[in-house]
Amino acid sequence: MATATAAAMVVAMSVLLLGGGEAAAPRKPVDVAFEKNYVPTWAEDHIHYVDGGREVQLYLDKSTGTGFQTRGSYLFGHFSMHIKLVAGDSAGTVTAFYLSSQNSEHDEIDFEFLGNRTGEPYILQTNVFSGGKGDREQRIYLWFDPTKDYHSYSVLWNLYMIAFFVDDTPIRVFKNSKDLGVRYPFNQPMKLYSSLWNADDWATRGGREKTDWSRAPFVASYRGFHVDGCEASAEARYCATQGARWWDQPEFRDLDADQYRRLAWVRKTHTIYNYCEDRERYPAMSPECHRDRDA
């Protein structure tokens, strides 16, 4: 079985490098209650449940933040969360939604929302770790107020690419560039996590703006809790349904032309930092940047 699966992955990689297939938008998430897919991770008394668990509120005060995680681990899939971020003066706080594996050379796919002073825009930071290497930060200003209403933040992760979406707009793509010598998350199952915590040593203006605890508690609200992935044990090296799920089909190996136009708009009008353009930090551009259309 393992030999057959390995052979299938070789074929899949060949298709990836040669290209092929029409691209398509991800399917719409299916909203479910919190307890179907998630459990508290820490400080459970700082998690409030609304409407029978269809909405969850995370509370941060001076004593602690809090967080939750999926019950299972996943190797590829489509993951989405509706989030309404901390309103008002949120400087120093970080609301995170991410996937992470459980070992030293870990893989990770990050959404991090960096709070700011009242009237200043939120910063959304994304990052991808593969084989323990990260340092691929990109930062954007959102084109709406993320504290006024719920918005969808999602990741589509398969053997070919990792695509980040805000509502239906792609904000980043990280393609499998193993042929260029870039490690890619493909054989380490990951859990999903979300948390609200104090990070005023770095989160807002490099740590110069501190958390105003007189405004606590800070509250981030969640709905949706959509998980459509290949559930696997933490030790699994491949997905047993490789090639059979909707997010694993040829049309999801790349973005389509309209999605690339929207991604270019995000790059042109809302991106404030892109590691691919940072020559002071990286004198030589990372090889995946051109393939990901970040250069």
Disulfide bonds with the S-S distance in Angstrom:
Cys230-Cys239 2.16
Cys276-Cys289 1.99
